């Protein structure tokens, strides 16, 4: 980031009423995101279960203590990669090309996962990490570019976009877990002469199909985007040249580090295993966060207004990281609880434990229009972003509070009714709707224009930190009691909800002189 970089002239926005009263380009991004999230959440629903399933059942046979941190590292890197992905879009590619390239790499990653071999498993995760880093921050940035900063429809538009995310996320686990876990599909594989334990890889392959449909729609409906995301934010020849040089050095450094590690492992000097890498990552991630924010504030001549915005973004970053550390245990701790301690049966009909990953998204689809209407209806009385974040943290805490008695009842191997998880997901969803789409909107509103995609990367960095904490807490699922894990998560979120509530007024005073609403 160079704060004195040359930036492009303001873009011409596409027609503004083409999709439920929102800009026409929202339709393009909405349906692209539906399919991208289908691929992402389809994998998320079965990944921890696949890693902890015994070898005889087609899984990797890892313990929860090993699988939890590794899943946390993968999920963390998926979002951490949004930082270089945002930088590349700002400096080299433009958001539009970055999204297409990222989606293509994601699809390739899922194809690798569909091959039943451990080397292709890790290669597939690597491709998904890289591809998501290019796609995720930049598609959200393009949504923000469809609106002027004064457009009161912005939060409502992001809520609609968020509903699209969750349509894909709701359907995907039903499809992928049905392919990976259901006895009926395994019986069909036997009939086809295929080993039934390979059913996991059919689930992974379905995620690749979802990403393919997303790319097709993105190309077909690209005209509706107008000029949004077409060119990089930086257009100065000198700046572009510097960015290309930086990118080349980064690639060479990464290849050199990889070559050294491969050499050390091949010679037996250091035994490099997935769990050892995950163990090292707990030092690398905090160092990366500290280094990034130090660089952000110290590099360049920010105006007072821009610095105030960056301070607010930093506060929201830490609040979001805490929220996601609780919420993202849905893919680990709550999935394990659903698989081992819940009667997965409604009206005499059983369902797979992976299907629970659809519940949060189902609540989102039902409640997103309600929240979009509430934010528009409140108008000038709309709570500030920090106030909404505090409410989100409160509900995240409540989602784990309700799981404490459920886990206690299941402590002796008993199975509890599905209502406990259903209510937990409801509270978590209310918190998510107060924080996540609002956070996406706040990043596009508060971020200085010259680093818009990079600041969206900051938002996903918070998700990265939260996912890593969540994965490591899941690793305690067997060493501590589940009730204690849920209790710790609830207390963690409640403490920061109180802290953020106390900061609401100081933040409002800080932004009072700014041209950007809080």
Protein Blocks (a to p, Z undefined) as FASTA:
>chain_A
ZZkbccddddddddfklgghiafklmmmmmmmmmmmmmmmmmmmmmmmmmmpcfknopno
pafklmmmmmmmmmmmmmmmmmmmmmmmmmmnopmlmmmmmmmmmmmmmmmmmpccfklm
mmmmmmmmmmmmmmmmmmmmmmmmmpcfklmklmmmmmmmmmmmmmmmmmmmmmmmmmmm
mmklmmmmmmnopafklmmmmmmmmmmmmmmmmmmmmmmmmmmnomnokacfblcfklmm
mmmmmmmmmmmmmmmmmmmmmmmmmnomaccdfklmmmmmmmmmmmmmmmmmmmmmmnoj
ddfklmmmmmmmmmmmmmmmmmmmmmmmmmmmmmmmmmmmpccdeehiacdfklmmmmmm
mmmmmmmmmmmmmmmmnmmmpccfklmmmmmmmmmmmmmmmmmmmmmmmmnopacdfklm
mmmmmmmmmmmmmmmmmmmmmmmmmpcfklmmmmmmmmmmmmmmmmmmmmmmmmmmmmpc
fklmmmmmmmmmmmmmmmmmmmmmmmmmmmmmpcbdZZ
